[in-house]
Amino acid sequence: MTTKPLAIDDWVPQACTLPTAEQPLRNAEFDHLFATGLLGLDRLAPTRLQLRLDAATEATARDLAARETTCCSFFAFDYAPAADGELLVEVSVPTAHVAVLDALATRAAATARLAA
Protein backbone atom coordinates (compact mmCIF):
# COMPACT_ATOMS: atom_id res chain seq x y z
CA MET A 1 0.00 0.00 0.00
CA THR A 2 1.49 3.34 -1.06
CA THR A 3 0.53 6.46 0.80
CA LYS A 4 1.00 10.04 -0.26
CA PRO A 5 3.70 11.84 1.79
CA LEU A 6 2.28 14.42 4.16
CA ALA A 7 3.43 18.03 3.83
CA ILE A 8 5.33 19.62 6.69
CA ASP A 9 2.34 21.85 7.48
CA ASP A 10 -0.19 19.04 7.05
CA TRP A 11 1.17 16.16 9.11
CA VAL A 12 -2.04 15.52 11.02
CA PRO A 13 -3.38 12.16 9.79
CA GLN A 14 -7.00 11.57 8.88
CA ALA A 15 -7.15 9.04 11.74
CA CYS A 16 -6.63 11.84 14.28
CA THR A 17 -9.69 12.46 16.45
CA LEU A 18 -8.53 15.85 17.80
CA PRO A 19 -11.10 18.45 16.75
CA THR A 20 -9.93 20.32 13.66
CA ALA A 21 -10.08 23.67 15.46
CA GLU A 22 -7.62 22.38 18.10
CA GLN A 23 -5.08 20.92 15.66
CA PRO A 24 -3.19 24.20 15.02
CA LEU A 25 -2.80 24.65 18.78
CA ARG A 26 -1.37 21.14 19.16
CA ASN A 27 0.97 21.76 16.22
CA ALA A 28 2.15 24.95 17.93
CA GLU A 29 2.83 22.99 21.12
CA PHE A 30 4.98 20.50 19.22
CA ASP A 31 6.74 23.34 17.42
CA HIS A 32 7.53 25.01 20.75
CA LEU A 33 8.88 21.75 22.18
CA PHE A 34 11.05 21.19 19.10
CA ALA A 35 12.27 24.80 18.97
CA THR A 36 13.18 24.96 22.64
CA GLY A 37 14.20 21.43 23.54
CA LEU A 38 15.09 19.30 20.52
CA LEU A 39 18.82 18.60 20.41
CA GLY A 40 18.79 16.00 17.66
CA LEU A 41 16.88 13.19 16.05
CA ASP A 42 17.71 9.83 14.61
CA ARG A 43 15.61 7.57 12.43
CA LEU A 44 16.08 4.13 13.97
CA ALA A 45 13.79 2.34 11.51
CA PRO A 46 10.99 3.34 9.13
CA THR A 47 8.53 3.04 12.02
CA ARG A 48 10.77 4.41 14.79
CA LEU A 49 12.13 7.91 15.44
CA GLN A 50 14.34 8.88 18.36
CA LEU A 51 14.21 12.46 19.60
CA ARG A 52 17.01 13.80 21.78
CA LEU A 53 15.50 16.44 24.04
CA ASP A 54 16.88 18.66 26.75
CA ALA A 55 15.99 16.84 29.98
CA ALA A 56 14.40 20.05 31.28
CA THR A 57 11.58 19.51 28.76
CA GLU A 58 10.62 16.07 30.08
CA ALA A 59 7.40 17.12 31.84
CA THR A 60 6.25 19.04 28.77
CA ALA A 61 7.17 16.21 26.41
CA ARG A 62 5.38 13.59 28.52
CA ASP A 63 2.25 15.73 28.86
CA LEU A 64 2.13 16.50 25.14
CA ALA A 65 2.72 12.85 24.18
CA ALA A 66 0.01 11.66 26.58
CA ARG A 67 -2.50 14.06 25.07
CA GLU A 68 -1.41 13.14 21.54
CA THR A 69 -2.01 9.44 22.10
CA THR A 70 -5.60 10.16 23.13
CA CYS A 71 -6.41 11.45 19.64
CA CYS A 72 -3.84 9.52 17.60
CA SER A 73 -3.74 6.20 19.40
CA PHE A 74 -1.35 4.66 16.87
CA PHE A 75 1.57 6.67 18.35
CA ALA A 76 3.73 5.09 21.06
CA PHE A 77 6.22 7.14 23.10
CA ASP A 78 8.99 5.64 25.24
CA TYR A 79 11.39 7.63 27.42
CA ALA A 80 14.92 7.01 28.65
CA PRO A 81 17.43 9.31 30.33
CA ALA A 82 20.68 9.86 28.45
CA ALA A 83 24.06 11.37 29.18
CA ASP A 84 24.69 15.10 29.36
CA GLY A 85 21.23 16.14 30.56
CA GLU A 86 19.36 14.69 27.63
CA LEU A 87 16.14 12.73 27.40
CA LEU A 88 15.66 10.14 24.66
CA VAL A 89 12.12 9.84 23.38
CA GLU A 90 11.40 7.04 20.97
CA VAL A 91 8.31 7.61 18.85
CA SER A 92 6.95 4.60 17.04
CA VAL A 93 4.02 3.98 14.73
CA PRO A 94 2.57 1.02 12.84
CA THR A 95 3.68 0.63 9.23
CA ALA A 96 0.40 2.13 7.98
CA HIS A 97 1.37 5.47 9.61
CA VAL A 98 5.00 5.81 8.45
CA ALA A 99 4.06 8.90 6.41
CA VAL A 100 2.91 10.59 9.64
CA LEU A 101 6.21 9.79 11.33
CA ASP A 102 8.09 11.04 8.24
CA ALA A 103 6.23 14.34 8.39
CA LEU A 104 6.75 14.65 12.16
CA ALA A 105 10.50 14.10 11.72
CA THR A 106 10.67 16.68 8.94
CA ARG A 107 8.69 19.21 10.96
CA ALA A 108 10.81 18.61 14.08
CA ALA A 109 14.07 19.04 12.17
CA ALA A 110 12.86 22.17 10.39
CA THR A 111 11.46 23.75 13.54
CA ALA A 112 14.64 23.04 15.51
CA ARG A 113 16.74 23.96 12.47
CA LEU A 114 18.40 20.56 12.32
CA ALA A 115 19.51 18.75 9.21
CA ALA A 116 16.82 16.17 8.38
C-alpha positions in Angstrom: 0.0 0.0 0.0 1.5 3.3 -1.1 0.5 6.5 0.8 1.0 10.0 -0.3 3.7 11.8 1.8 2.3 14.4 4.2 3.4 18.0 3.8 5.3 19.6 6.7 2.3 21.9 7.5 -0.2 19.0 7.1 1.2 16.2 9.1 -2.0 15.5 11.0 -3.4 12.2 9.8 -7.0 11.6 8.9 -7.1 9.0 11.7 -6.6 11.8 14.3 -9.7 12.5 16.5 -8.5 15.8 17.8 -11.1 18.4 16.7 -9.9 20.3 13.7 -10.1 23.7 15.5 -7.6 22.4 18.1 -5.1 20.9 15.7 -3.2 24.2 15.0 -2.8 24.7 18.8 -1.4 21.1 19.2 1.0 21.8 16.2 2.1 25.0 17.9 2.8 23.0 21.1 5.0 20.5 19.2 6.7 23.3 17.4 7.5 25.0 20.7 8.9 21.8 22.2 11.0 21.2 19.1 12.3 24.8 19.0 13.2 25.0 22.6 14.2 21.4 23.5 15.1 19.3 20.5 18.8 18.6 20.4 18.8 16.0 17.7 16.9 13.2 16.0 17.7 9.8 14.6 15.6 7.6 12.4 16.1 4.1 14.0 13.8 2.3 11.5 11.0 3.3 9.1 8.5 3.0 12.0 10.8 4.4 14.8 12.1 7.9 15.4 14.3 8.9 18.4 14.2 12.5 19.6 17.0 13.8 21.8 15.5 16.4 24.0 16.9 18.7 26.7 16.0 16.8 30.0 14.4 20.0 31.3 11.6 19.5 28.8 10.6 16.1 30.1 7.4 17.1 31.8 6.2 19.0 28.8 7.2 16.2 26.4 5.4 13.6 28.5 2.2 15.7 28.9 2.1 16.5 25.1 2.7 12.9 24.2 0.0 11.7 26.6 -2.5 14.1 25.1 -1.4 13.1 21.5 -2.0 9.4 22.1 -5.6 10.2 23.1 -6.4 11.5 19.6 -3.8 9.5 17.6 -3.7 6.2 19.4 -1.3 4.7 16.9 1.6 6.7 18.4 3.7 5.1 21.1 6.2 7.1 23.1 9.0 5.6 25.2 11.4 7.6 27.4 14.9 7.0 28.6 17.4 9.3 30.3 20.7 9.9 28.4 24.1 11.4 29.2 24.7 15.1 29.4 21.2 16.1 30.6 19.4 14.7 27.6 16.1 12.7 27.4 15.7 10.1 24.7 12.1 9.8 23.4 11.4 7.0 21.0 8.3 7.6 18.8 6.9 4.6 17.0 4.0 4.0 14.7 2.6 1.0 12.8 3.7 0.6 9.2 0.4 2.1 8.0 1.4 5.5 9.6 5.0 5.8 8.5 4.1 8.9 6.4 2.9 10.6 9.6 6.2 9.8 11.3 8.1 11.0 8.2 6.2 14.3 8.4 6.8 14.6 12.2 10.5 14.1 11.7 10.7 16.7 8.9 8.7 19.2 11.0 10.8 18.6 14.1 14.1 19.0 12.2 12.9 22.2 10.4 11.5 23.7 13.5 14.6 23.0 15.5 16.7 24.0 12.5 18.4 20.6 12.3 19.5 18.8 9.2 16.8 16.2 8.4 
